[in-house]
Amino acid sequence: MARSYRVALHWFRRDFRVSDNTALHHAAKRSESVVPAYILSDWHGHHAWTGRKRQAFLCQCLKSLAANLETLSGRLILRSGRAEEELERLVKEAGAEAIFFNRDPDPFGREVEERLDRICRDLGIDCVGFHDVTLHHPDEVLTQDGSPYRVYTPYSRNWLGREKPEPLPKPRTLNTAPDIASLDLPGNSHWGLPAAPEGIIEGGERAALDRLKQALDGRIQNYEATRDTPSIDGTSRLSQDLRFGLLSPRTIYARTQKAQAAGKAASSGIEKFIKELAWREFYMAILWHFPHVLEEEFNADWRGLWWQEPDEKFEAWKEGRTGFPIVDAGIRKLLATGHMHNRLRMIVAMFLTKDLHIDWRLGEQFFMQHLVDGEIASNNGGWQWSAGTGADAAPYFRIQNPWSQAKRHDPEGIYIKRWLPELKDVPADRLLEPPSNGTPIAAGYPAPCVDHHQERDRTLAIFKKHRESLGR
């Protein structure tokens, strides 16, 4: 029988919701009083893996969470510093007998959990972690011999065939003591960052639930047909909600099944969308079982591959001025809003690694600094896929042509013109082919920084030379 507690602490991490929250549900069920806490990181000025847009979204989520907790007679207690140290202080102040939390899928969070577990043992209290971030734990979906999958397709067949867990009810009450000290809700100034630009998607559990309803009522109807067209609102736009745990994957899955059963969403669209959830969990499983992917290529054959040192072309890529309209439009939108359409992520990433020959790790870091939905596992998986070095990676000789990608996915130049106003008066057909003689497409817009066909040949030669050096 599970132990009960007079006071328990719930540590929020990437689960900023009160509904269908595994650790919060069990903390409330097993405790007379719950102290909900979040520990703000205390870095200042610059961070290699986040930036002002994602931190601004985080602040919105914390504000929403604090209000939602109050409806349950709870209070969000904020502290700042090293998570395990601040939690130890808070346990002593509140007289907590246990810490409840949802486990983190990445190696950095797991290291904190190990330190926290040691602290709890020293304090003589329980350290109670739950799996919550995915529908299936990485150790649950394994090959017949018990090893982790290295390729998506067989993983997805196993994943899709498994029974999915049901959502959990919201706690009735938390009964947080009123006298526990807390910091004020933060703004970007807490990290020494400027305010985020306008256009950042709204944070908070209610906004996320509204997005889920809108997706099921419309966008997912045509998801299979429209998800690759960046000029229309054809994707679910739920990635940041999964990243911050504003929605649980259980709730998303259950509601998609309900919508499908009620005939509110086309089966083909639902099925394609569910496979995207499987992709997310595949990349999380890769990170869980092979954490070294954050440092080196998943495919050992490509470790030690030559990469171009960052130069002015890399700076042009980061600013959206490469002279390739579809690439620049994707970057400009990212800089303005913290979002990039998934098709554009592939185009932009493959351009950096295959046309500019820049190390995928630099692009991975740049995305994490600007994406509101920056998810370590998915971002790493996507970049290694584009570079041809990852799990289930595109073969190195599969190199997307930015011009033909624009022709296929933005044939009328709608997306390009929306984010590159200097090209708004240029006929669409001129945005889909390299300009003659390498001249600019329009005044005020740069000429292409490279010749794609030449760089494609160079990439093939680089990869071939590396394989030959391995005796392949």
C-alpha positions as CSV (number, residue, x, y, z in Angstrom):
1,M,0.0,0.0,0.0
2,A,1.4,3.4,-1.0
3,R,2.5,5.6,1.9
4,S,0.5,8.7,2.8
5,Y,2.0,12.0,3.9
6,R,1.1,15.0,5.9
7,V,3.0,17.4,3.6
8,A,4.5,16.6,0.2
9,L,6.3,18.8,-2.2
10,H,5.5,18.7,-5.9
11,W,8.3,19.9,-8.1
12,F,7.2,21.3,-11.5
13,R,9.7,20.9,-14.3
14,R,8.2,20.6,-17.8
15,D,4.6,19.8,-16.7
16,F,3.0,23.2,-16.3
17,R,-0.6,22.0,-15.9
18,V,-3.0,20.8,-13.2
19,S,-5.0,18.4,-15.4
20,D,-3.6,14.9,-16.2
21,N,-0.4,15.5,-14.4
22,T,0.9,12.2,-13.0
23,A,3.1,13.4,-10.2
24,L,0.7,16.1,-9.1
25,H,-2.2,13.7,-9.2
26,H,-0.5,11.2,-6.9
27,A,0.9,13.9,-4.6
28,A,-2.6,15.2,-4.0
29,K,-4.0,11.8,-3.6
30,R,-1.5,10.7,-1.0
31,S,-1.0,13.9,1.0
32,E,-3.0,16.2,3.3
33,S,-1.1,19.2,1.9
34,V,0.9,19.8,-1.3
35,V,3.5,22.5,-1.8
36,P,3.8,23.1,-5.6
37,A,7.2,24.4,-6.4
38,Y,9.2,25.6,-9.4
39,I,12.9,26.4,-9.3
40,L,14.0,29.1,-11.6
41,S,17.5,28.7,-13.2
42,D,19.9,31.4,-12.1
43,W,22.1,31.8,-15.2
44,H,22.4,35.4,-16.4
45,G,22.7,37.1,-19.8
46,H,23.4,34.2,-22.2
47,H,22.6,30.5,-22.4
48,A,23.8,28.2,-25.1
49,W,20.5,26.3,-25.3
50,T,17.7,28.8,-24.7
51,G,16.9,32.5,-25.3
52,R,14.5,35.3,-24.7
53,K,11.6,33.8,-26.8
54,R,11.4,30.5,-24.9
55,Q,12.0,32.2,-21.6
56,A,9.2,34.6,-22.2
57,F,6.9,31.7,-23.0
58,L,8.0,30.0,-19.8
59,C,7.0,33.1,-17.9
60,Q,3.5,33.1,-19.4
61,C,3.2,29.4,-18.5
62,L,4.2,30.1,-14.9
63,K,1.7,32.9,-14.6
64,S,-1.1,30.7,-15.9
65,L,0.0,27.8,-13.6
66,A,0.0,30.0,-10.5
67,A,-3.6,31.1,-11.3
68,N,-4.7,27.5,-11.9
69,L,-3.2,26.3,-8.7
70,E,-5.1,28.9,-6.7
71,T,-8.4,27.4,-7.9
72,L,-7.2,24.2,-6.1
73,S,-6.3,26.0,-2.9
74,G,-2.7,25.9,-3.9
75,R,0.2,28.4,-4.3
76,L,3.1,28.2,-6.7
77,I,6.2,28.6,-4.7
78,L,9.1,30.0,-6.7
79,R,12.8,29.8,-5.8
80,S,15.9,30.4,-7.9
81,G,19.2,28.5,-7.9
82,R,20.4,24.9,-8.2
83,A,17.2,22.8,-8.2
84,E,18.3,20.1,-5.7
85,E,19.7,22.7,-3.3
86,E,16.6,24.9,-3.4
87,L,14.3,21.9,-3.0
88,E,16.3,20.7,0.1
89,R,15.8,24.2,1.7
90,L,12.1,24.1,0.8
91,V,11.6,20.6,2.2
92,K,13.0,21.8,5.5
93,E,10.9,25.0,5.6
94,A,7.7,23.2,4.7
95,G,8.3,20.1,6.8
96,A,7.7,18.0,3.7
97,E,7.9,14.2,4.0
98,A,8.3,13.5,0.2
99,I,9.1,15.1,-3.1
100,F,6.9,14.2,-6.1
101,F,8.0,15.0,-9.6
102,N,7.8,13.8,-13.2
103,R,11.0,12.5,-14.6
104,D,13.0,14.3,-17.2
105,P,13.9,12.5,-20.5
106,D,17.2,14.2,-21.1
107,P,20.6,13.4,-19.4
108,F,20.9,16.8,-17.7
109,G,17.6,16.4,-15.9
110,R,18.4,12.8,-15.0
111,E,21.7,13.9,-13.3
112,V,19.7,16.4,-11.2
113,E,17.3,13.6,-10.2
114,E,20.2,11.4,-9.1
115,R,21.5,14.2,-6.9
116,L,18.0,14.9,-5.5
117,D,17.6,11.2,-4.7
118,R,20.8,11.2,-2.6
119,I,19.6,14.4,-0.7
120,C,16.2,12.8,0.0
121,R,17.9,9.7,1.4
122,D,20.1,11.9,3.7
123,L,17.0,13.8,4.8
124,G,15.1,10.5,5.4
125,I,12.2,11.5,3.1
126,D,10.7,9.8,0.0
127,C,11.8,10.8,-3.5
128,V,8.9,9.8,-5.8
129,G,9.4,10.1,-9.5
130,F,6.9,9.2,-12.3
131,H,7.0,8.7,-16.0
132,D,4.8,11.4,-17.6
133,V,6.5,13.0,-20.7
134,T,5.6,10.3,-23.2
135,L,2.8,7.7,-23.7
136,H,5.4,4.9,-23.5
137,H,8.6,4.8,-21.5
138,P,11.7,4.3,-23.6
139,D,12.3,1.0,-21.8
140,E,8.8,-0.1,-22.7
141,V,9.2,-0.1,-26.5
142,L,12.1,-2.4,-27.3
143,T,13.0,-5.1,-29.8
144,Q,12.4,-8.7,-29.2
145,D,15.8,-9.2,-27.7
146,G,15.3,-6.3,-25.3
147,S,17.5,-3.8,-27.1
148,P,16.5,-0.2,-28.1
149,Y,15.3,0.4,-31.6
150,R,17.7,2.4,-33.8
151,V,15.3,2.8,-36.8
152,Y,11.9,4.6,-36.7
153,T,9.7,2.3,-38.8
154,P,9.9,-0.9,-36.6
155,Y,9.8,1.2,-33.5
156,S,6.6,2.9,-34.7
157,R,4.9,-0.5,-35.5
158,N,5.6,-1.6,-31.9
159,W,4.6,1.8,-30.5
160,L,1.3,2.0,-32.5
161,G,0.3,-1.5,-31.5
162,R,0.5,-0.8,-27.7
163,E,-2.5,0.1,-25.6
164,K,-2.3,3.8,-24.6
165,P,-2.7,5.0,-21.0
166,E,-5.8,7.0,-20.0
167,P,-5.7,10.6,-18.8
168,L,-5.7,11.2,-15.0
169,P,-8.2,13.4,-13.2
170,K,-7.3,16.9,-11.9
171,P,-6.7,17.1,-8.1
172,R,-9.6,18.4,-6.0
173,T,-7.5,20.3,-3.6
174,L,-3.9,20.9,-2.7
175,N,-4.2,22.8,0.7
176,T,-0.9,24.6,0.4
177,A,0.1,26.4,3.6
178,P,-0.2,30.2,3.2
179,D,3.0,31.1,5.0
180,I,5.7,29.6,2.7
181,A,7.9,32.3,1.2
182,S,8.0,32.6,-2.6
183,L,9.7,34.8,-5.2
184,D,7.5,36.9,-7.5
185,L,6.5,35.6,-10.9
186,P,9.5,36.3,-13.2
187,G,9.9,38.2,-16.4
188,N,12.8,37.9,-18.8
189,S,14.8,40.4,-16.7
190,H,15.3,37.5,-14.2
191,W,17.8,36.1,-16.7
192,G,19.1,39.4,-17.8
193,L,17.3,39.1,-21.1
194,P,15.4,41.7,-23.1
195,A,11.6,41.2,-23.6
196,A,10.6,38.8,-26.4
197,P,9.5,40.3,-29.7
198,E,5.8,40.4,-30.4
199,G,4.3,37.4,-32.1
200,I,5.2,34.7,-29.5
201,I,2.5,32.2,-29.2
202,E,0.4,32.4,-26.0
203,G,1.5,30.3,-23.1
204,G,-0.5,28.5,-20.4
205,E,-2.7,25.5,-20.0
206,R,-5.9,27.1,-21.2
207,A,-4.3,28.4,-24.4
208,A,-2.9,25.0,-25.1
209,L,-6.3,23.3,-24.6
210,D,-7.8,25.9,-27.0
211,R,-5.2,25.0,-29.6
212,L,-5.9,21.3,-29.2
213,K,-9.6,22.0,-29.8
214,Q,-8.9,24.1,-32.8
215,A,-6.6,21.5,-34.2
216,L,-9.2,18.7,-33.8
217,D,-12.0,20.9,-35.1
218,G,-10.1,21.9,-38.3
219,R,-6.4,21.5,-39.0
220,I,-6.1,17.8,-38.4
221,Q,-9.0,17.2,-40.8
222,N,-6.5,17.8,-43.6
223,Y,-3.3,17.2,-41.8
224,E,-1.9,14.6,-44.2
225,A,-2.5,16.9,-47.2
226,T,-1.5,20.3,-45.7
227,R,1.1,19.7,-43.1
228,D,4.0,20.3,-45.5
229,T,2.6,23.7,-46.8
230,P,4.1,26.4,-44.7
231,S,1.9,29.2,-46.1
232,I,-1.2,27.8,-44.5
233,D,-2.1,26.9,-40.9
234,G,-2.0,23.2,-41.5
235,T,-0.1,21.8,-38.5
236,S,-1.3,21.2,-35.0
237,R,0.8,23.9,-33.4
238,L,1.0,21.8,-30.2
239,S,4.8,21.3,-30.1
240,Q,5.5,23.9,-27.5
241,D,2.5,22.6,-25.4
242,L,4.1,19.2,-25.3
243,R,7.5,20.7,-24.7
244,F,6.3,22.6,-21.6
245,G,3.8,20.0,-20.5
246,L,0.8,22.3,-21.0
247,L,-0.9,19.3,-22.4
248,S,-0.1,15.7,-21.6
249,P,0.4,13.2,-24.5
250,R,-2.3,11.1,-22.9
251,T,-4.8,13.9,-23.2
252,I,-3.9,14.6,-26.8
253,Y,-4.1,10.9,-27.8
254,A,-7.4,10.4,-26.0
255,R,-9.0,13.4,-27.6
256,T,-7.8,12.5,-31.1
257,Q,-9.4,9.1,-30.6
258,K,-12.6,10.6,-29.4
259,A,-12.7,13.1,-32.4
260,Q,-12.1,10.2,-34.8
261,A,-14.8,8.1,-33.3
262,A,-17.3,11.0,-33.5
263,G,-16.4,11.6,-37.1
264,K,-15.1,15.1,-36.3
265,A,-11.7,14.5,-37.9
266,A,-10.6,12.5,-40.9
267,S,-9.0,9.1,-40.1
268,S,-6.1,9.7,-42.4
269,G,-5.3,13.1,-40.8
270,I,-5.6,11.6,-37.3
271,E,-3.4,8.6,-38.2
272,K,-0.7,10.8,-39.7
273,F,-0.8,13.1,-36.7
274,I,-0.4,10.1,-34.3
275,K,2.6,9.0,-36.2
276,E,4.2,12.4,-35.4
277,L,3.7,11.6,-31.7
278,A,5.5,8.4,-32.4
279,W,8.4,10.2,-34.0
280,R,8.6,12.5,-30.9
281,E,8.8,9.4,-28.6
282,F,11.3,7.7,-30.9
283,Y,13.7,10.6,-30.6
284,M,13.2,10.7,-26.8
285,A,13.9,7.0,-26.7
286,I,17.1,7.6,-28.7
287,L,18.2,10.3,-26.3
288,W,17.3,8.1,-23.3
289,H,19.3,5.1,-24.5
290,F,22.1,6.9,-26.4
291,P,22.7,10.2,-24.6
292,H,26.0,10.6,-26.4
293,V,24.0,11.9,-29.5
294,L,24.2,15.3,-27.9
295,E,27.9,15.3,-28.4
296,E,28.6,13.1,-31.4
297,E,27.0,11.5,-34.4
298,F,24.6,8.7,-33.7
299,N,25.9,6.8,-36.6
300,A,29.5,6.0,-35.7
301,D,30.5,5.8,-39.3
302,W,30.2,9.6,-39.6
303,R,32.2,10.6,-36.5
304,G,35.2,12.6,-37.4
305,L,33.5,13.9,-40.6
306,W,35.1,17.1,-41.9
307,W,33.0,20.3,-41.4
308,Q,33.6,23.8,-42.6
309,E,34.7,26.3,-39.9
310,P,32.0,28.9,-39.3
311,D,32.4,31.8,-41.6
312,E,30.4,34.8,-43.1
313,K,28.1,32.3,-44.8
314,F,27.1,30.9,-41.4
315,E,26.4,34.4,-40.2
316,A,24.3,35.1,-43.3
317,W,22.3,31.8,-42.6
318,K,21.7,32.9,-39.0
319,E,20.3,36.3,-40.2
320,G,18.2,35.0,-43.1
321,R,20.2,36.6,-45.9
322,T,21.7,33.6,-47.8
323,G,20.0,34.6,-51.1
324,F,17.9,31.4,-51.0
325,P,14.4,32.7,-50.4
326,I,12.9,29.6,-48.8
327,V,15.8,29.3,-46.4
328,D,15.8,32.9,-45.5
329,A,12.0,33.0,-45.0
330,G,12.3,30.2,-42.5
331,I,15.0,31.9,-40.5
332,R,13.3,35.3,-40.5
333,K,10.1,33.7,-39.1
334,L,12.1,31.9,-36.4
335,L,13.8,35.2,-35.4
336,A,10.5,37.0,-35.3
337,T,8.2,34.5,-33.6
338,G,10.2,31.6,-32.2
339,H,8.5,29.1,-34.5
340,M,9.6,27.4,-37.7
341,H,7.4,25.1,-39.8
342,N,8.7,21.5,-39.7
343,R,9.2,21.3,-43.5
344,L,11.3,24.5,-43.2
345,R,13.3,23.0,-40.4
346,M,14.4,20.2,-42.7
347,I,15.1,22.6,-45.6
348,V,17.0,25.1,-43.5
349,A,19.0,22.4,-41.6
350,M,20.0,20.5,-44.7
351,F,21.0,23.7,-46.4
352,L,23.4,24.5,-43.5
353,T,24.9,21.0,-43.4
354,K,24.9,20.0,-47.1
355,D,25.3,23.4,-48.9
356,L,27.4,25.3,-46.4
357,H,29.0,22.2,-44.8
358,I,28.6,23.7,-41.3
359,D,28.6,21.3,-38.4
360,W,25.1,20.3,-37.4
361,R,25.8,20.9,-33.7
362,L,26.1,24.7,-34.5
363,G,22.7,24.7,-36.2
364,E,21.2,22.5,-33.4
365,Q,22.3,25.1,-30.8
366,F,21.0,28.1,-32.8
367,F,17.6,26.5,-33.1
368,M,17.5,25.8,-29.3
369,Q,18.3,29.5,-28.7
370,H,15.4,30.7,-30.7
371,L,12.7,28.0,-30.8
372,V,9.8,28.4,-28.4
373,D,9.2,24.7,-28.7
374,G,12.9,23.8,-28.4
375,E,12.9,20.2,-27.4
376,I,16.4,18.7,-26.9
377,A,15.5,15.2,-28.2
378,S,13.5,16.2,-31.3
379,N,15.8,19.0,-32.2
380,N,18.9,16.7,-32.0
381,G,17.0,14.0,-34.0
382,G,16.0,16.4,-36.7
383,W,19.4,17.9,-37.1
384,Q,21.2,14.6,-37.3
385,W,18.5,13.4,-39.8
386,S,19.2,16.4,-42.0
387,A,23.0,16.0,-41.7
388,G,22.7,12.3,-42.6
389,T,24.4,11.2,-39.3
390,G,21.5,10.2,-37.1
391,A,19.1,7.4,-36.2
392,D,17.1,6.4,-39.2
393,A,19.0,9.2,-41.0
394,A,18.5,10.3,-44.6
395,P,21.3,8.7,-46.6
396,Y,24.1,11.2,-47.0
397,F,23.4,11.3,-50.8
398,R,19.8,12.5,-50.2
399,I,20.4,16.3,-50.5
400,Q,17.4,18.6,-50.8
401,N,17.5,21.3,-53.4
402,P,16.2,24.5,-51.8
403,W,14.9,25.8,-55.1
404,S,12.9,22.6,-55.9
405,Q,11.7,22.5,-52.3
406,A,10.3,26.0,-52.7
407,K,8.7,25.1,-55.9
408,R,7.0,22.1,-54.3
409,H,5.9,23.6,-51.0
410,D,5.5,27.3,-51.7
411,P,4.9,27.5,-55.5
412,E,3.1,30.8,-55.3
413,G,5.7,32.4,-53.0
414,I,3.1,33.2,-50.4
415,Y,5.3,32.1,-47.4
416,I,8.4,33.6,-48.9
417,K,6.8,37.0,-49.5
418,R,5.2,37.0,-46.0
419,W,8.6,36.8,-44.3
420,L,10.8,38.5,-46.9
421,P,9.1,41.8,-47.6
422,E,11.9,42.9,-50.0
423,L,10.6,40.2,-52.4
424,K,6.9,41.0,-52.2
425,D,6.8,42.5,-55.7
426,V,8.9,39.8,-57.3
427,P,7.0,37.3,-59.6
428,A,6.6,33.9,-57.9
429,D,8.4,32.0,-60.6
430,R,11.6,34.0,-60.0
431,L,11.6,32.9,-56.3
432,L,11.7,29.3,-57.3
433,E,14.8,29.2,-59.5
434,P,18.4,30.4,-59.0
435,P,18.8,33.9,-60.6
436,S,20.9,33.9,-63.8
437,N,24.6,34.7,-63.4
438,G,24.3,34.7,-59.7
439,T,22.7,38.1,-59.6
440,P,20.3,39.2,-56.8
441,I,16.6,38.4,-57.3
442,A,15.7,41.9,-56.3
443,A,17.3,45.1,-55.1
444,G,18.1,44.9,-51.4
445,Y,18.2,41.1,-51.4
446,P,21.5,39.3,-51.5
447,A,22.6,37.0,-54.4
448,P,22.8,33.3,-53.5
449,C,25.8,32.7,-51.3
450,V,26.6,29.4,-53.0
451,D,25.8,27.4,-56.1
452,H,23.6,24.5,-54.9
453,H,24.7,22.1,-57.6
454,Q,28.3,22.7,-56.9
455,E,27.9,22.3,-53.2
456,R,25.9,19.1,-53.7
457,D,28.8,17.6,-55.6
458,R,31.2,18.8,-52.9
459,T,29.1,17.2,-50.2
460,L,29.0,13.8,-52.0
461,A,32.8,14.0,-52.3
462,I,33.3,14.8,-48.6
463,F,31.1,11.9,-47.5
464,K,32.7,9.5,-50.0
465,K,36.2,10.5,-48.9
466,H,35.3,9.9,-45.3
467,R,33.9,6.5,-46.0
468,E,37.0,5.5,-48.0
469,S,39.1,6.6,-45.0
470,L,37.3,4.0,-43.0
471,G,37.9,1.3,-45.6
472,R,34.3,1.2,-46.7
